[in-house]
Amino acid sequence: MHEISMNGNSLALENWDYAHCLPYFKKAETWAFGGDGYRGNDGPLGVNNGNKMANPLYKAFVNAALMQGISPLMITTVANRKVLVPCT
């Protein structure tokens, strides 16, 4: 069982782990490079890899988050893929 805390209130959630949530994320997205075991192929949200931050809007978005005190993103490896996750 996983527990999350919001506004000082704790919620205990069963089946709220990566394996149980992944199918819902896959259903929600269409990965620009084709679906696979970790990415969806026919969902309503278009998703890509950010083109290595080449577009200045990506950098502006990250910088705006930093200016608001939102934790920077870090690159980590999940299932042999490099992904951005929030630092805590």
PyMOL Python script that loads the backbone (N, CA, C, O; Angstrom):
from pymol import cmd

cmd.read_pdbstr("""\
ATOM      1  N   MET A   1       0.843  -1.168   0.000  1.00  0.00           N
ATOM      2  CA  MET A   1       0.000   0.000   0.000  1.00  0.00           C
ATOM      3  C   MET A   1       0.895   1.241   0.000  1.00  0.00           C
ATOM      4  O   MET A   1       1.888   1.291   0.726  1.00  0.00           O
ATOM      5  N   HIS A   2       0.551   2.220  -0.797  1.00  0.00           N
ATOM      6  CA  HIS A   2       1.305   3.458  -0.895  1.00  0.00           C
ATOM      7  C   HIS A   2       0.565   4.559  -0.167  1.00  0.00           C
ATOM      8  O   HIS A   2      -0.665   4.584  -0.139  1.00  0.00           O
ATOM      9  N   GLU A   3       1.314   5.461   0.415  1.00  0.00           N
ATOM     10  CA  GLU A   3       0.690   6.577   1.126  1.00  0.00           C
ATOM     11  C   GLU A   3       1.185   7.881   0.540  1.00  0.00           C
ATOM     12  O   GLU A   3       2.385   8.067   0.339  1.00  0.00           O
ATOM     13  N   ILE A   4       0.260   8.779   0.266  1.00  0.00           N
ATOM     14  CA  ILE A   4       0.625  10.106  -0.203  1.00  0.00           C
ATOM     15  C   ILE A   4       0.048  11.129   0.757  1.00  0.00           C
ATOM     16  O   ILE A   4      -0.938  10.866   1.445  1.00  0.00           O
ATOM     17  N   SER A   5       0.658  12.272   0.795  1.00  0.00           N
ATOM     18  CA  SER A   5       0.198  13.327   1.680  1.00  0.00           C
ATOM     19  C   SER A   5      -0.095  14.569   0.866  1.00  0.00           C
ATOM     20  O   SER A   5       0.738  15.012   0.075  1.00  0.00           O
ATOM     21  N   MET A   6      -1.286  15.136   1.058  1.00  0.00           N
ATOM     22  CA  MET A   6      -1.674  16.356   0.380  1.00  0.00           C
ATOM     23  C   MET A   6      -2.287  17.301   1.397  1.00  0.00           C
ATOM     24  O   MET A   6      -3.243  16.948   2.087  1.00  0.00           O
ATOM     25  N   ASN A   7      -1.734  18.505   1.489  1.00  0.00           N
ATOM     26  CA  ASN A   7      -2.252  19.508   2.416  1.00  0.00           C
ATOM     27  C   ASN A   7      -2.346  18.989   3.845  1.00  0.00           C
ATOM     28  O   ASN A   7      -3.287  19.312   4.570  1.00  0.00           O
ATOM     29  N   GLY A   8      -1.376  18.190   4.240  1.00  0.00           N
ATOM     30  CA  GLY A   8      -1.352  17.680   5.601  1.00  0.00           C
ATOM     31  C   GLY A   8      -2.222  16.457   5.826  1.00  0.00           C
ATOM     32  O   GLY A   8      -2.218  15.904   6.926  1.00  0.00           O
ATOM     33  N   ASN A   9      -2.961  16.019   4.830  1.00  0.00           N
ATOM     34  CA  ASN A   9      -3.808  14.838   4.949  1.00  0.00           C
ATOM     35  C   ASN A   9      -3.138  13.664   4.261  1.00  0.00           C
ATOM     36  O   ASN A   9      -2.660  13.792   3.133  1.00  0.00           O
ATOM     37  N   SER A  10      -3.101  12.527   4.927  1.00  0.00           N
ATOM     38  CA  SER A  10      -2.498  11.335   4.342  1.00  0.00           C
ATOM     39  C   SER A  10      -3.574  10.450   3.732  1.00  0.00           C
ATOM     40  O   SER A  10      -4.650  10.267   4.303  1.00  0.00           O
ATOM     41  N   LEU A  11      -3.266   9.909   2.575  1.00  0.00           N
ATOM     42  CA  LEU A  11      -4.169   8.986   1.905  1.00  0.00           C
ATOM     43  C   LEU A  11      -3.439   7.676   1.666  1.00  0.00           C
ATOM     44  O   LEU A  11      -2.334   7.671   1.123  1.00  0.00           O
ATOM     45  N   ALA A  12      -4.037   6.580   2.062  1.00  0.00           N
ATOM     46  CA  ALA A  12      -3.459   5.269   1.794  1.00  0.00           C
ATOM     47  C   ALA A  12      -4.109   4.734   0.525  1.00  0.00           C
ATOM     48  O   ALA A  12      -5.333   4.632   0.439  1.00  0.00           O
ATOM     49  N   LEU A  13      -3.292   4.398  -0.442  1.00  0.00           N
ATOM     50  CA  LEU A  13      -3.804   3.962  -1.739  1.00  0.00           C
ATOM     51  C   LEU A  13      -3.268   2.583  -2.090  1.00  0.00           C
ATOM     52  O   LEU A  13      -2.057   2.364  -2.122  1.00  0.00           O
ATOM     53  N   GLU A  14      -4.184   1.654  -2.353  1.00  0.00           N
ATOM     54  CA  GLU A  14      -3.773   0.325  -2.793  1.00  0.00           C
ATOM     55  C   GLU A  14      -3.534   0.357  -4.301  1.00  0.00           C
ATOM     56  O   GLU A  14      -4.182   1.106  -5.031  1.00  0.00           O
ATOM     57  N   ASN A  15      -2.610  -0.457  -4.742  1.00  0.00           N
ATOM     58  CA  ASN A  15      -2.323  -0.595  -6.177  1.00  0.00           C
ATOM     59  C   ASN A  15      -1.972   0.736  -6.841  1.00  0.00           C
ATOM     60  O   ASN A  15      -2.374   0.994  -7.976  1.00  0.00           O
ATOM     61  N   TRP A  16      -1.231   1.568  -6.140  1.00  0.00           N
ATOM     62  CA  TRP A  16      -0.851   2.879  -6.648  1.00  0.00           C
ATOM     63  C   TRP A  16       0.651   2.891  -6.921  1.00  0.00           C
ATOM     64  O   TRP A  16       1.353   3.836  -6.563  1.00  0.00           O
ATOM     65  N   ASP A  17       1.124   1.840  -7.554  1.00  0.00           N
ATOM     66  CA  ASP A  17       2.539   1.733  -7.865  1.00  0.00           C
ATOM     67  C   ASP A  17       2.743   1.826  -9.376  1.00  0.00           C
ATOM     68  O   ASP A  17       1.778   1.912 -10.135  1.00  0.00           O
ATOM     69  N   TYR A  18       3.981   1.808  -9.798  1.00  0.00           N
ATOM     70  CA  TYR A  18       4.329   1.981 -11.215  1.00  0.00           C
ATOM     71  C   TYR A  18       3.609   0.956 -12.089  1.00  0.00           C
ATOM     72  O   TYR A  18       3.025   1.311 -13.112  1.00  0.00           O
ATOM     73  N   ALA A  19       3.651  -0.294 -11.693  1.00  0.00           N
ATOM     74  CA  ALA A  19       3.070  -1.356 -12.524  1.00  0.00           C
ATOM     75  C   ALA A  19       1.563  -1.179 -12.710  1.00  0.00           C
ATOM     76  O   ALA A  19       1.031  -1.476 -13.780  1.00  0.00           O
ATOM     77  N   HIS A  20       0.886  -0.705 -11.689  1.00  0.00           N
ATOM     78  CA  HIS A  20      -0.561  -0.525 -11.794  1.00  0.00           C
ATOM     79  C   HIS A  20      -0.937   0.771 -12.524  1.00  0.00           C
ATOM     80  O   HIS A  20      -1.988   0.837 -13.161  1.00  0.00           O
ATOM     81  N   CYS A  21      -0.093   1.791 -12.436  1.00  0.00           N
ATOM     82  CA  CYS A  21      -0.396   3.078 -13.070  1.00  0.00           C
ATOM     83  C   CYS A  21       0.022   3.133 -14.534  1.00  0.00           C
ATOM     84  O   CYS A  21      -0.593   3.854 -15.320  1.00  0.00           O
ATOM     85  N   LEU A  22       1.044   2.395 -14.909  1.00  0.00           N
ATOM     86  CA  LEU A  22       1.577   2.450 -16.269  1.00  0.00           C
ATOM     87  C   LEU A  22       0.513   2.249 -17.357  1.00  0.00           C
ATOM     88  O   LEU A  22       0.515   2.999 -18.333  1.00  0.00           O
ATOM     89  N   PRO A  23      -0.388   1.278 -17.235  1.00  0.00           N
ATOM     90  CA  PRO A  23      -1.387   1.118 -18.299  1.00  0.00           C
ATOM     91  C   PRO A  23      -2.241   2.362 -18.530  1.00  0.00           C
ATOM     92  O   PRO A  23      -2.646   2.626 -19.662  1.00  0.00           O
ATOM     93  N   TYR A  24      -2.517   3.120 -17.491  1.00  0.00           N
ATOM     94  CA  TYR A  24      -3.327   4.334 -17.640  1.00  0.00           C
ATOM     95  C   TYR A  24      -2.545   5.435 -18.348  1.00  0.00           C
ATOM     96  O   TYR A  24      -3.102   6.168 -19.165  1.00  0.00           O
ATOM     97  N   PHE A  25      -1.256   5.551 -18.036  1.00  0.00           N
ATOM     98  CA  PHE A  25      -0.422   6.521 -18.737  1.00  0.00           C
ATOM     99  C   PHE A  25      -0.303   6.145 -20.216  1.00  0.00           C
ATOM    100  O   PHE A  25      -0.357   7.013 -21.087  1.00  0.00           O
ATOM    101  N   LYS A  26      -0.141   4.852 -20.492  1.00  0.00           N
ATOM    102  CA  LYS A  26      -0.037   4.407 -21.884  1.00  0.00           C
ATOM    103  C   LYS A  26      -1.314   4.713 -22.653  1.00  0.00           C
ATOM    104  O   LYS A  26      -1.250   5.112 -23.815  1.00  0.00           O
ATOM    105  N   LYS A  27      -2.471   4.535 -22.028  1.00  0.00           N
ATOM    106  CA  LYS A  27      -3.741   4.812 -22.693  1.00  0.00           C
ATOM    107  C   LYS A  27      -3.912   6.299 -22.976  1.00  0.00           C
ATOM    108  O   LYS A  27      -4.624   6.681 -23.905  1.00  0.00           O
ATOM    109  N   ALA A  28      -3.263   7.134 -22.179  1.00  0.00           N
ATOM    110  CA  ALA A  28      -3.426   8.577 -22.310  1.00  0.00           C
ATOM    111  C   ALA A  28      -2.528   9.192 -23.379  1.00  0.00           C
ATOM    112  O   ALA A  28      -2.808  10.296 -23.847  1.00  0.00           O
ATOM    113  N   GLU A  29      -1.463   8.510 -23.777  1.00  0.00           N
ATOM    114  CA  GLU A  29      -0.499   9.158 -24.655  1.00  0.00           C
ATOM    115  C   GLU A  29      -0.345   8.488 -26.010  1.00  0.00           C
ATOM    116  O   GLU A  29      -0.663   7.313 -26.196  1.00  0.00           O
ATOM    117  N   THR A  30       0.158   9.286 -26.952  1.00  0.00           N
ATOM    118  CA  THR A  30       0.659   8.794 -28.233  1.00  0.00           C
ATOM    119  C   THR A  30       2.110   9.236 -28.327  1.00  0.00           C
ATOM    120  O   THR A  30       2.397  10.413 -28.547  1.00  0.00           O
ATOM    121  N   TRP A  31       3.006   8.301 -28.162  1.00  0.00           N
ATOM    122  CA  TRP A  31       4.440   8.581 -28.221  1.00  0.00           C
ATOM    123  C   TRP A  31       4.835   8.828 -29.672  1.00  0.00           C
ATOM    124  O   TRP A  31       4.496   8.036 -30.551  1.00  0.00           O
ATOM    125  N   ALA A  32       5.542   9.910 -29.926  1.00  0.00           N
ATOM    126  CA  ALA A  32       5.893  10.331 -31.284  1.00  0.00           C
ATOM    127  C   ALA A  32       6.695   9.283 -32.053  1.00  0.00           C
ATOM    128  O   ALA A  32       6.709   9.295 -33.284  1.00  0.00           O
ATOM    129  N   PHE A  33       7.356   8.388 -31.346  1.00  0.00           N
ATOM    130  CA  PHE A  33       8.219   7.419 -31.996  1.00  0.00           C
ATOM    131  C   PHE A  33       7.646   6.005 -31.932  1.00  0.00           C
ATOM    132  O   PHE A  33       8.383   5.030 -32.080  1.00  0.00           O
ATOM    133  N   GLY A  34       6.337   5.889 -31.714  1.00  0.00           N
ATOM    134  CA  GLY A  34       5.667   4.590 -31.688  1.00  0.00           C
ATOM    135  C   GLY A  34       5.559   4.019 -30.291  1.00  0.00           C
ATOM    136  O   GLY A  34       6.471   4.170 -29.477  1.00  0.00           O
ATOM    137  N   GLY A  35       4.467   3.376 -30.018  1.00  0.00           N
ATOM    138  CA  GLY A  35       4.247   2.774 -28.712  1.00  0.00           C
ATOM    139  C   GLY A  35       5.104   1.546 -28.485  1.00  0.00           C
ATOM    140  O   GLY A  35       5.588   0.922 -29.429  1.00  0.00           O
ATOM    141  N   ASP A  36       5.283   1.214 -27.227  1.00  0.00           N
ATOM    142  CA  ASP A  36       6.020   0.010 -26.845  1.00  0.00           C
ATOM    143  C   ASP A  36       5.540  -0.406 -25.455  1.00  0.00           C
ATOM    144  O   ASP A  36       4.441  -0.028 -25.048  1.00  0.00           O
ATOM    145  N   GLY A  37       6.318  -1.150 -24.745  1.00  0.00           N
ATOM    146  CA  GLY A  37       5.930  -1.611 -23.420  1.00  0.00           C
ATOM    147  C   GLY A  37       5.780  -0.505 -22.389  1.00  0.00           C
ATOM    148  O   GLY A  37       5.152  -0.704 -21.350  1.00  0.00           O
ATOM    149  N   TYR A  38       6.352   0.660 -22.668  1.00  0.00           N
ATOM    150  CA  TYR A  38       6.315   1.770 -21.717  1.00  0.00           C
ATOM    151  C   TYR A  38       5.615   3.010 -22.259  1.00  0.00           C
ATOM    152  O   TYR A  38       5.354   3.947 -21.505  1.00  0.00           O
ATOM    153  N   ARG A  39       5.311   3.031 -23.547  1.00  0.00           N
ATOM    154  CA  ARG A  39       4.713   4.205 -24.187  1.00  0.00           C
ATOM    155  C   ARG A  39       3.458   3.825 -24.953  1.00  0.00           C
ATOM    156  O   ARG A  39       3.384   2.756 -25.559  1.00  0.00           O
ATOM    157  N   GLY A  40       2.463   4.721 -24.919  1.00  0.00           N
ATOM    158  CA  GLY A  40       1.225   4.489 -25.645  1.00  0.00           C
ATOM    159  C   GLY A  40       1.343   4.857 -27.110  1.00  0.00           C
ATOM    160  O   GLY A  40       2.275   5.555 -27.511  1.00  0.00           O
ATOM    161  N   ASN A  41       0.394   4.385 -27.909  1.00  0.00           N
ATOM    162  CA  ASN A  41       0.452   4.632 -29.336  1.00  0.00           C
ATOM    163  C   ASN A  41      -0.816   5.277 -29.897  1.00  0.00           C
ATOM    164  O   ASN A  41      -0.816   5.707 -31.050  1.00  0.00           O
ATOM    165  N   ASP A  42      -1.892   5.357 -29.117  1.00  0.00           N
ATOM    166  CA  ASP A  42      -3.133   5.892 -29.679  1.00  0.00           C
ATOM    167  C   ASP A  42      -3.958   6.678 -28.661  1.00  0.00           C
ATOM    168  O   ASP A  42      -5.186   6.714 -28.750  1.00  0.00           O
ATOM    169  N   GLY A  43      -3.294   7.301 -27.703  1.00  0.00           N
ATOM    170  CA  GLY A  43      -3.998   8.120 -26.718  1.00  0.00           C
ATOM    171  C   GLY A  43      -4.189   9.553 -27.194  1.00  0.00           C
ATOM    172  O   GLY A  43      -3.663   9.933 -28.240  1.00  0.00           O
ATOM    173  N   PRO A  44      -4.931  10.344 -26.445  1.00  0.00           N
ATOM    174  CA  PRO A  44      -5.231  11.714 -26.861  1.00  0.00           C
ATOM    175  C   PRO A  44      -4.090  12.720 -26.646  1.00  0.00           C
ATOM    176  O   PRO A  44      -4.154  13.825 -27.184  1.00  0.00           O
ATOM    177  N   LEU A  45      -3.051  12.371 -25.878  1.00  0.00           N
ATOM    178  CA  LEU A  45      -1.954  13.309 -25.606  1.00  0.00           C
ATOM    179  C   LEU A  45      -0.729  12.960 -26.431  1.00  0.00           C
ATOM    180  O   LEU A  45      -0.189  11.859 -26.315  1.00  0.00           O
ATOM    181  N   GLY A  46      -0.289  13.891 -27.263  1.00  0.00           N
ATOM    182  CA  GLY A  46       0.936  13.697 -28.030  1.00  0.00           C
ATOM    183  C   GLY A  46       2.149  13.932 -27.146  1.00  0.00           C
ATOM    184  O   GLY A  46       2.223  14.954 -26.463  1.00  0.00           O
ATOM    185  N   VAL A  47       3.099  13.010 -27.146  1.00  0.00           N
ATOM    186  CA  VAL A  47       4.284  13.084 -26.283  1.00  0.00           C
ATOM    187  C   VAL A  47       5.518  12.824 -27.126  1.00  0.00           C
ATOM    188  O   VAL A  47       5.517  11.935 -27.978  1.00  0.00           O
ATOM    189  N   ASN A  48       6.590  13.610 -26.889  1.00  0.00           N
ATOM    190  CA  ASN A  48       7.865  13.331 -27.551  1.00  0.00           C
ATOM    191  C   ASN A  48       8.996  13.564 -26.572  1.00  0.00           C
ATOM    192  O   ASN A  48       8.754  13.787 -25.386  1.00  0.00           O
ATOM    193  N   ASN A  49      10.214  13.516 -27.048  1.00  0.00           N
ATOM    194  CA  ASN A  49      11.378  13.590 -26.171  1.00  0.00           C
ATOM    195  C   ASN A  49      11.906  15.003 -25.959  1.00  0.00           C
ATOM    196  O   ASN A  49      12.975  15.167 -25.371  1.00  0.00           O
ATOM    197  N   GLY A  50      11.201  16.016 -26.412  1.00  0.00           N
ATOM    198  CA  GLY A  50      11.655  17.383 -26.204  1.00  0.00           C
ATOM    199  C   GLY A  50      12.749  17.824 -27.150  1.00  0.00           C
ATOM    200  O   GLY A  50      13.279  18.926 -27.009  1.00  0.00           O
ATOM    201  N   ASN A  51      13.097  16.991 -28.107  1.00  0.00           N
ATOM    202  CA  ASN A  51      14.116  17.355 -29.105  1.00  0.00           C
ATOM    203  C   ASN A  51      15.409  17.862 -28.469  1.00  0.00           C
ATOM    204  O   ASN A  51      16.038  18.800 -28.958  1.00  0.00           O
ATOM    205  N   LYS A  52      15.781  17.227 -27.383  1.00  0.00           N
ATOM    206  CA  LYS A  52      17.027  17.561 -26.664  1.00  0.00           C
ATOM    207  C   LYS A  52      17.078  19.027 -26.253  1.00  0.00           C
ATOM    208  O   LYS A  52      18.148  19.636 -26.234  1.00  0.00           O
ATOM    209  N   MET A  53      15.915  19.593 -25.924  1.00  0.00           N
ATOM    210  CA  MET A  53      15.803  20.973 -25.447  1.00  0.00           C
ATOM    211  C   MET A  53      16.267  21.985 -26.498  1.00  0.00           C
ATOM    212  O   MET A  53      16.666  23.094 -26.141  1.00  0.00           O
ATOM    213  N   ALA A  54      16.223  21.630 -27.772  1.00  0.00           N
ATOM    214  CA  ALA A  54      16.668  22.530 -28.836  1.00  0.00           C
ATOM    215  C   ALA A  54      15.744  23.726 -28.999  1.00  0.00           C
ATOM    216  O   ALA A  54      16.205  24.814 -29.345  1.00  0.00           O
ATOM    217  N   ASN A  55      14.462  23.550 -28.760  1.00  0.00           N
ATOM    218  CA  ASN A  55      13.504  24.640 -28.871  1.00  0.00           C
ATOM    219  C   ASN A  55      13.666  25.563 -27.656  1.00  0.00           C
ATOM    220  O   ASN A  55      13.630  25.079 -26.525  1.00  0.00           O
ATOM    221  N   PRO A  56      13.842  26.865 -27.850  1.00  0.00           N
ATOM    222  CA  PRO A  56      14.044  27.768 -26.707  1.00  0.00           C
ATOM    223  C   PRO A  56      12.861  27.786 -25.742  1.00  0.00           C
ATOM    224  O   PRO A  56      13.022  28.174 -24.584  1.00  0.00           O
ATOM    225  N   LEU A  57      11.682  27.377 -26.193  1.00  0.00           N
ATOM    226  CA  LEU A  57      10.535  27.338 -25.280  1.00  0.00           C
ATOM    227  C   LEU A  57      10.700  26.287 -24.193  1.00  0.00           C
ATOM    228  O   LEU A  57      10.215  26.478 -23.078  1.00  0.00           O
ATOM    229  N   TYR A  58      11.376  25.178 -24.496  1.00  0.00           N
ATOM    230  CA  TYR A  58      11.621  24.159 -23.480  1.00  0.00           C
ATOM    231  C   TYR A  58      12.482  24.734 -22.367  1.00  0.00           C
ATOM    232  O   TYR A  58      12.182  24.572 -21.184  1.00  0.00           O
ATOM    233  N   LYS A  59      13.556  25.407 -22.761  1.00  0.00           N
ATOM    234  CA  LYS A  59      14.456  25.994 -21.762  1.00  0.00           C
ATOM    235  C   LYS A  59      13.738  27.071 -20.963  1.00  0.00           C
ATOM    236  O   LYS A  59      13.939  27.179 -19.753  1.00  0.00           O
ATOM    237  N   ALA A  60      12.905  27.868 -21.618  1.00  0.00           N
ATOM    238  CA  ALA A  60      12.157  28.918 -20.921  1.00  0.00           C
ATOM    239  C   ALA A  60      11.202  28.301 -19.898  1.00  0.00           C
ATOM    240  O   ALA A  60      11.047  28.831 -18.797  1.00  0.00           O
ATOM    241  N   PHE A  61      10.567  27.197 -20.250  1.00  0.00           N
ATOM    242  CA  PHE A  61       9.653  26.516 -19.346  1.00  0.00           C
ATOM    243  C   PHE A  61      10.383  26.037 -18.095  1.00  0.00           C
ATOM    244  O   PHE A  61       9.917  26.256 -16.977  1.00  0.00           O
ATOM    245  N   VAL A  62      11.528  25.383 -18.286  1.00  0.00           N
ATOM    246  CA  VAL A  62      12.305  24.886 -17.148  1.00  0.00           C
ATOM    247  C   VAL A  62      12.808  26.058 -16.304  1.00  0.00           C
ATOM    248  O   VAL A  62      12.744  26.001 -15.076  1.00  0.00           O
ATOM    249  N   ASN A  63      13.304  27.114 -16.941  1.00  0.00           N
ATOM    250  CA  ASN A  63      13.791  28.279 -16.194  1.00  0.00           C
ATOM    251  C   ASN A  63      12.675  28.954 -15.410  1.00  0.00           C
ATOM    252  O   ASN A  63      12.899  29.404 -14.286  1.00  0.00           O
ATOM    253  N   ALA A  64      11.476  29.032 -15.983  1.00  0.00           N
ATOM    254  CA  ALA A  64      10.343  29.627 -15.271  1.00  0.00           C
ATOM    255  C   ALA A  64       9.999  28.804 -14.038  1.00  0.00           C
ATOM    256  O   ALA A  64       9.693  29.364 -12.985  1.00  0.00           O
ATOM    257  N   ALA A  65      10.047  27.494 -14.157  1.00  0.00           N
ATOM    258  CA  ALA A  65       9.783  26.630 -13.007  1.00  0.00           C
ATOM    259  C   ALA A  65      10.820  26.872 -11.911  1.00  0.00           C
ATOM    260  O   ALA A  65      10.473  26.966 -10.734  1.00  0.00           O
ATOM    261  N   LEU A  66      12.079  26.972 -12.296  1.00  0.00           N
ATOM    262  CA  LEU A  66      13.139  27.228 -11.321  1.00  0.00           C
ATOM    263  C   LEU A  66      12.932  28.571 -10.624  1.00  0.00           C
ATOM    264  O   LEU A  66      13.141  28.681  -9.416  1.00  0.00           O
ATOM    265  N   MET A  67      12.523  29.588 -11.372  1.00  0.00           N
ATOM    266  CA  MET A  67      12.300  30.909 -10.781  1.00  0.00           C
ATOM    267  C   MET A  67      11.146  30.891  -9.779  1.00  0.00           C
ATOM    268  O   MET A  67      11.113  31.716  -8.866  1.00  0.00           O
ATOM    269  N   GLN A  68      10.207  29.969  -9.937  1.00  0.00           N
ATOM    270  CA  GLN A  68       9.080  29.849  -9.023  1.00  0.00           C
ATOM    271  C   GLN A  68       9.390  28.921  -7.850  1.00  0.00           C
ATOM    272  O   GLN A  68       8.524  28.661  -7.014  1.00  0.00           O
ATOM    273  N   GLY A  69      10.622  28.425  -7.790  1.00  0.00           N
ATOM    274  CA  GLY A  69      11.018  27.569  -6.681  1.00  0.00           C
ATOM    275  C   GLY A  69      10.657  26.108  -6.860  1.00  0.00           C
ATOM    276  O   GLY A  69      10.762  25.323  -5.919  1.00  0.00           O
ATOM    277  N   ILE A  70      10.235  25.737  -8.053  1.00  0.00           N
ATOM    278  CA  ILE A  70       9.938  24.334  -8.320  1.00  0.00           C
ATOM    279  C   ILE A  70      11.256  23.603  -8.502  1.00  0.00           C
ATOM    280  O   ILE A  70      12.149  24.079  -9.203  1.00  0.00           O
ATOM    281  N   SER A  71      11.371  22.452  -7.872  1.00  0.00           N
ATOM    282  CA  SER A  71      12.619  21.693  -7.916  1.00  0.00           C
ATOM    283  C   SER A  71      13.048  21.433  -9.349  1.00  0.00           C
ATOM    284  O   SER A  71      12.212  21.189 -10.219  1.00  0.00           O
ATOM    285  N   PRO A  72      14.344  21.486  -9.592  1.00  0.00           N
ATOM    286  CA  PRO A  72      14.834  21.192 -10.942  1.00  0.00           C
ATOM    287  C   PRO A  72      14.569  19.737 -11.295  1.00  0.00           C
ATOM    288  O   PRO A  72      14.298  18.910 -10.425  1.00  0.00           O
ATOM    289  N   LEU A  73      14.651  19.444 -12.572  1.00  0.00           N
ATOM    290  CA  LEU A  73      14.465  18.085 -13.034  1.00  0.00           C
ATOM    291  C   LEU A  73      15.812  17.390 -13.093  1.00  0.00           C
ATOM    292  O   LEU A  73      16.845  18.024 -13.310  1.00  0.00           O
ATOM    293  N   MET A  74      15.787  16.094 -12.900  1.00  0.00           N
ATOM    294  CA  MET A  74      17.012  15.323 -13.052  1.00  0.00           C
ATOM    295  C   MET A  74      16.759  14.218 -14.058  1.00  0.00           C
ATOM    296  O   MET A  74      15.624  13.793 -14.270  1.00  0.00           O
ATOM    297  N   ILE A  75      17.823  13.769 -14.666  1.00  0.00           N
ATOM    298  CA  ILE A  75      17.720  12.660 -15.605  1.00  0.00           C
ATOM    299  C   ILE A  75      18.059  11.389 -14.834  1.00  0.00           C
ATOM    300  O   ILE A  75      19.073  11.327 -14.139  1.00  0.00           O
ATOM    301  N   THR A  76      17.213  10.389 -14.961  1.00  0.00           N
ATOM    302  CA  THR A  76      17.456   9.104 -14.328  1.00  0.00           C
ATOM    303  C   THR A  76      17.131   8.019 -15.337  1.00  0.00           C
ATOM    304  O   THR A  76      16.632   8.310 -16.424  1.00  0.00           O
ATOM    305  N   THR A  77      17.402   6.801 -14.996  1.00  0.00           N
ATOM    306  CA  THR A  77      17.130   5.698 -15.903  1.00  0.00           C
ATOM    307  C   THR A  77      16.032   4.827 -15.318  1.00  0.00           C
ATOM    308  O   THR A  77      16.137   4.355 -14.186  1.00  0.00           O
ATOM    309  N   VAL A  78      14.983   4.619 -16.093  1.00  0.00           N
ATOM    310  CA  VAL A  78      13.889   3.730 -15.718  1.00  0.00           C
ATOM    311  C   VAL A  78      13.749   2.721 -16.842  1.00  0.00           C
ATOM    312  O   VAL A  78      13.541   3.087 -17.998  1.00  0.00           O
ATOM    313  N   ALA A  79      13.862   1.474 -16.500  1.00  0.00           N
ATOM    314  CA  ALA A  79      13.740   0.401 -17.486  1.00  0.00           C
ATOM    315  C   ALA A  79      14.629   0.668 -18.701  1.00  0.00           C
ATOM    316  O   ALA A  79      14.180   0.552 -19.842  1.00  0.00           O
ATOM    317  N   ASN A  80      15.880   1.021 -18.456  1.00  0.00           N
ATOM    318  CA  ASN A  80      16.879   1.273 -19.493  1.00  0.00           C
ATOM    319  C   ASN A  80      16.551   2.452 -20.393  1.00  0.00           C
ATOM    320  O   ASN A  80      17.031   2.511 -21.525  1.00  0.00           O
ATOM    321  N   ARG A  81      15.746   3.390 -19.918  1.00  0.00           N
ATOM    322  CA  ARG A  81      15.416   4.609 -20.668  1.00  0.00           C
ATOM    323  C   ARG A  81      15.779   5.805 -19.811  1.00  0.00           C
ATOM    324  O   ARG A  81      15.571   5.798 -18.598  1.00  0.00           O
ATOM    325  N   LYS A  82      16.312   6.814 -20.436  1.00  0.00           N
ATOM    326  CA  LYS A  82      16.580   8.046 -19.708  1.00  0.00           C
ATOM    327  C   LYS A  82      15.299   8.868 -19.657  1.00  0.00           C
ATOM    328  O   LYS A  82      14.678   9.111 -20.692  1.00  0.00           O
ATOM    329  N   VAL A  83      14.901   9.297 -18.472  1.00  0.00           N
ATOM    330  CA  VAL A  83      13.671  10.061 -18.295  1.00  0.00           C
ATOM    331  C   VAL A  83      13.927  11.215 -17.339  1.00  0.00           C
ATOM    332  O   VAL A  83      14.835  11.156 -16.510  1.00  0.00           O
ATOM    333  N   LEU A  84      13.113  12.274 -17.461  1.00  0.00           N
ATOM    334  CA  LEU A  84      13.178  13.394 -16.533  1.00  0.00           C
ATOM    335  C   LEU A  84      12.191  13.150 -15.403  1.00  0.00           C
ATOM    336  O   LEU A  84      11.034  12.800 -15.638  1.00  0.00           O
ATOM    337  N   VAL A  85      12.653  13.334 -14.192  1.00  0.00           N
ATOM    338  CA  VAL A  85      11.770  13.194 -13.027  1.00  0.00           C
ATOM    339  C   VAL A  85      12.009  14.375 -12.094  1.00  0.00           C
ATOM    340  O   VAL A  85      13.108  14.930 -12.078  1.00  0.00           O
ATOM    341  N   PRO A  86      10.999  14.772 -11.316  1.00  0.00           N
ATOM    342  CA  PRO A  86      11.208  15.865 -10.367  1.00  0.00           C
ATOM    343  C   PRO A  86      12.135  15.441  -9.249  1.00  0.00           C
ATOM    344  O   PRO A  86      12.062  14.307  -8.774  1.00  0.00           O
ATOM    345  N   CYS A  87      12.997  16.332  -8.830  1.00  0.00           N
ATOM    346  CA  CYS A  87      13.831  16.090  -7.662  1.00  0.00           C
ATOM    347  C   CYS A  87      12.999  16.384  -6.405  1.00  0.00           C
ATOM    348  O   CYS A  87      12.176  17.299  -6.393  1.00  0.00           O
ATOM    349  N   THR A  88      13.223  15.608  -5.373  1.00  0.00           N
ATOM    350  CA  THR A  88      12.518  15.882  -4.120  1.00  0.00           C
ATOM    351  C   THR A  88      13.508  16.077  -3.007  1.00  0.00           C
ATOM    352  O   THR A  88      13.115  16.319  -1.866  1.00  0.00           O
TER     353      THR A  88
END
""", "prot")
cmd.dss("prot")
cmd.show_as("cartoon", "prot")
cmd.util.cbc("prot")
cmd.orient("prot")
